[in-house]
Amino acid sequence: MDAALEDVEFLALSANRVEVLQSLATGSRSRSDLAAETGASQATLGRILGDFEERSWVRRSDGAYEATATGRLVASAFSDLLDVLETERQLRDIVADLPTDAMEFDLARLADATITVPTETRPNAPLQRLIDLEREAETICAFSHAFNEQTLALTAERAADGDVSFSGVFSRSAIDALASESTLRRRLETLLGADAASVRVRDDGVPLAGTLVDDRVHLLVRDDSGVLRASIDTDDPAVVSWAEDAFERYWSDATPLDRDDIADCDTD
């Protein structure tokens, strides 16, 4: 273990070492090629290549260098580690609020995700990201403990015009909140009246706020006080598959909602 950690430290202490090994893992390179790719001096490259040869990570062949099988193994593993750590850094500030119990996929699948956080000038940036995606979508499948006014207005209008196919399963509290306010109730009625829209209510609730927007998954992240902390969206196949399964699971365990179900609600 100690020797392995020493090799990890050896690589981690030099960005040039990492770049050189990753480069050689993809094919043979001359020292001039490596200098052009990394910006390292010939003296630095000489030391790095010598250290790699001592570890049998690279070999010389016909005046060039290439990674050995074990060198490619180390390069691949170290690249994976860097990807995981980069993902962790992106999630670090919001991990306490992530509904990880319901997110049944490897968080490493979020390596290429778009993470949007509020700023002083754009406090609603995470929600705006969802709206931007929904504005151009052909199909939307939502499963959530909330249905905010902006996405409701957009989906109701687009579904009524036949511009989007919408399916949503929401917690009972989310639907009750909309039905109790006259303007929101009218928008919900518009949505329910659209041929291309279907809404269901799940009495057991929905533990997270997820939306399948065409082939992309969008998640809203809120803290325990309901404050919007971030949004995450990705087209990673594993996350998309998880979201499709989650939607189907919540949908099959929910009750269809129609306009008559909310027509008798009190106005505000």
N, C-alpha and C positions, 0 to 999 in steps of 0.2 A: 504493500500500500504506500509506504513512504517513498519508494523509488518511483512509483507511478505519479504521485503528487509532485515529485521533483520535476518530472517531465512536463506535467501540466504547467507548473510554475515557469519552467524553461520557455515554453511557448508563449504563455500569457504575458510575460514581461517584455515581449518584443513584437510589435505589430508587423515589423518586417519579416520575422520568422514565420508568423502565421500566413502572411501574403505569399511568401516564397513557397511554403509547403503546399498551400492551396493551389497555387499556380502549377507547380510540378505534378500535382495529383491529376491535373487535366491533360497533361502531355509533356513531352520533353521540351526543354528551353535551354538556350545558351545563356551564358552570364550576361551578355549584352541584352538579350530578351528580358531577363529578369530585372536588370537595371532600368530598362525602359518602363516596365510594368510597375515596379515598386518605388522607383526613385532612390533606391539604396545605392550607396557607393560600391565600387568594386571591392574595396577593403572589407566593408561590412558583409557583402555577399560571400566573400571568401571565408570569413569566419562562420557565417551561417551554414554554408554548404559543407564546410569541414565538420561542424558539429552534427549536421544531419547524417553525413557519411559515417561518423562514429557510431551513431544510433541505428545505422542500416535503414534509414528512412529514404535515402536517395542514393543513386549510383550514377557514375559517369558512363556515357556511351556515345562514341563517335563525336567527341568534343562538346557534347551537351549533357544536361542533367535530366533525370527523370525520377519520379517517385517509385519506390519499391512497393510491393503489395502491402507491407506493414506501414509504409509511409502513407499510402492512400487510405488505409484504415484509420490512422491517426488523424489525417486531414479531415476525413468525413466525420469522425466522432467529435473533433474539436469544432467543426463548423456547426454541427447539431447543437453542441453546448452553447455556442455563441447565439444561435437562433433562439434557444430556450431562454437564455438570460436576457436577450433583447425583448422577447415577449413578456417576461416577468417584469422588466422595467416599465413597459407600457401599462401593465395591469396593476402595478404596485400600489398606486394611489387609490384604486377603486376595488381592490380585491376583497376588502372587508364587506363591501356591499353587493358583490356578485352572488347571485342565487345559485351557487355551485352545486347544491344538492339536486337541483333540477336540471343542471347543465351536464348531461350524461355524455360528455365527449372529452377527449384529451385537450387541455388548455393550450397545448403546443400547436393545435390546429388554428389558433388565432394569430399565428406568427405574421400573417399578411393582412390581418384585419385592419379596417379603418376605425380608429378610436377617436371619437369627437367629444370634447369636454367643454363645459361652459367657460366663457371668458367675460371680462367686465363689459366689453362692447357687444358681446353676443351671448347673453346668459341662456338663451334657448337654443344654442347651436346643436345640441344632441337631438332635440325634437325636430329642428329644421332639417337636419340630415335625413330623418325619416320622411318628412314631407316632400323633400326634393326627390327621393327615390320613388315615393308613391305617385308623384305627379306624372311620371312617365311610364308607370307600370301597366302591364296588361292584365296581370293576375295578382291579387293580394289575399293572403291567408293570415289572419291575425289571431293570436291567443294571448289574452292579457287580463290583468286584474284592474285595468283602467282603459278608458276610451276617451281621449282628450278632445276638446272642442275643435282644434284645428284639423286633426286627422279625420274626425267625424264629418266636418264640413266638406273637406276635399273629397273623401270617398263617397259621400252621399251625392254630391254634384256629379262626379264622374260616373258613378254607377247608374244614376238616373238618366244620364245622357248615353248610356251604353258604351262608355269608353273603358271600363274596367270591370273585371269579374271579381267580386268581393265575397269572401267567406270569413266570418269572425266568430270566435267563441270567447265569451267574457264572463267574469265573475258576476254574481247576482248584484253585488254592491255597485259595480260599474254601471250596469244598466239602470238600477234604481236611481243613481245620481243623475243620469241623463234624463230619465223620465220625470224627475221631480222639478225640472226647470223648463219653462215653456219653449224657449228658443231652441234649446238642445233637444227637447222632445220632438219638435217639428222636424229637425234635421234627421233624427233617428227614424221618424216615420217616413221621411223621404227615402232614406236608405232601405228600409224594410219594404217599401213599395216598389223598389227597382227589381226588374226581372233578373238582373245579373247579380243580385246580392242575396246572401243568406246569413242569418245571425242566430246563434244559439247561446243559451245561458247555462252556466255550470254552477250549481248550488254549492259544490265543494270548493269553489274558488279556483283561481289559476295563479300559481305561485310566481310567475314572472311575466314580463311584457315583451313578447316576441312577435315578429312579423316576417312572413315569407313574402318578399317583393320580387316577383318573377323567380329568378334563380339565385337570389341573395337573401341572407338572413340578417335581420336587424334586431338588436336587443337594446332596450332602454334600461339603464341602471339607476335606481334610486336608493337613497339611504333609508334608515328606519323611520325618519320623519317625513318621508315622501319627497325629499328634495332631489331634483334631477342631478346626478353626478356625472353621467357620461352616456354615450351610446357606442355600441360595437356592431359593425356590420362586416360580413364576409361572404364570399362565394365558395369557401372551402367545401368540397364534396361531403366530408364527414359531418360538418356542422349542418349543412343543408339537409342531409339524411336524418340527422337527429331532430331537426326542427320539423321536418315532414312527419316523422313518427310522433313527436310530441303533439303536434296539431291534431293528427288523427285520433290520438288517445283522448285528448280533451274533448274533441268534437263528438266522438262516439258516446261519451259519458255526459252529454249536455242535452238540454231541452230546446227545441226550436222556438224562436221568438217571432211573433208577427205583430202587426199594427194593433190588433184588437187587445193584445196583452198590455199595451201601454196607454190605450185610448182613455181609460177611466182614471188615470193618475191625476191628482190634484194639480192645478196650476199654481205658480208661485205668486 
